[in-house]
Amino acid sequence: MYNLKTEQHEKVEKTVRKTISVSPEAAWNVIGAVGGVDKWFAPLIPSCRVEGDKRYCATEGGLLEENVLEVNHKDRIFRYGIPKQPILPVENNFGTMKVLESDGQKTTIEWTAEFDVLPEKENEAKTMIQEAYTM
């Protein structure tokens, strides 16, 4: 009899916060519009389109298909899910973006990713998310 060990993913969370010099309304107008990711997340995503509750983003590694889960204009919260994608060494990625008021005409964007990852890939995934989310 063989003793086969399967790879076990862990559930991990990574939150990145960045303060930018625009009003919360201006930041939400971009994030809350859902489409146009290619305008603020280039060069990682050169094109993007929205069809219903799906967002399709082209990447160098292939097509990224996202499920739009929530667009809360009142609280400025955008949530999405990515079951599979060609960019990060993760699976079942769920993201939440919050637009928070900061001092004066500044805004803090809080972006949280929850995902499944192999233990040996966790640090790599967190680093990649940190770099991508602060572009």
N, C-alpha and C positions, 0 to 999 in steps of 0.2 A: 504494500500500500504506500502511496506517495503522500508526503506531507507538503501540500502546496500552500504557500502563504500569499494572500492577495494583498495588493497595495491598499492602504487605508488612508483616506483623506481626512483632514481635520477641518472643522469650521473655524474660520479666522475673520477678524474684523480689523480694518485699518481706517482711521479718520485723518483727514488732512484739512487744515484750515489755512486760508490765505486771505489777507486783507488787500483790497484793491481800491484805487482812487476814483470810484464812480458812485453814484447814488444807488441805494437798494432798488429803486424803481428801474433804473437803467440796467442793472445787473439782471433783475428778474425778467425784464422785457426780452433779454437774450435767452436766458435759461428756460423760462416759462414758455417760450415759443416752440420748444421741442426740436424743431428743425434748425438748420443752420449751424450744426455742430462744426461743420467744416470751416466756418468763419472764425471760431474761437478755439478750436482744438487742432488746427493745422500745425505742422505738416503730418501729424499722426493720422488724421482723417481728412483726406482731400475732397470727399464728396459725401453728401447725406441726403436722404429723402424720407418722408414720413407718409405712411399709408395706413389710415385708421389708427389703431393702437400699436402699430409697429414702426420702429425706426430702423432704417437700413443705412449703415455707414461703410463706405469703402475704406479699406486699410491696405497697407503693403502686403500683409499676410493673407488677405482675403476679405470676404464680406462679413461684417459684424451685424447680427440681427438682434435688436433689442425689443423687449416688450415694455411698452409704456404703462406703468402701473398706477401712477397718480400724478396729476398736475394740479396742485392746490394753490390757486392764485391768491387767496386770502392770507395764508401763512407762508407763502413763497417756498413751497416744498415740491421737489420733483423726484419721483421714485421710478426706477426701471429695473428690469431683470434681464440678464444675459445667460441663457442656459449653456451655450457654447460659443466660443470666440477664438480667433486665431492669433491674438496678441499676447495675452498673459498666460502663465502656466497655472491657471486656475479653472475651476468649473463652478457652475451655479452661482454666478456673480450677481448680487443684488446691490444696487447703488441708490443712495439718497443724497440729493443736493439741497442744501438750505441756504437761502439768502438772508443774512442777518444784518441788522443795522449796526453800524459802528460809529465812531466819532465823526461829526460833520458830514462831509460828502464822501465818506468812505464806507465800504461794505465788506463784511467778512463772508466768504463763501465757505461753508462747511460741507465737505464731500466725504461720505462714508461708504466704504465697500465691505460687504460681507460675502465671503466666498469659501469654497472648498478647495483645499490644496494639499498636496503630499507634504509631509513634514520636512523633507529635505529641500523643498522648493519654497517654503514659507518666506524666508528672508529675501530671496530673489523677487518673489511676487510683491512683497511689501515695498521693496526699493523701487520696483518698476511703477507701482501705483503712486508712491510719493512723487517720483519724477514726473509722471504723466499729469497728475492732478494739480501740480504747481506750475505747469507750463503757462 
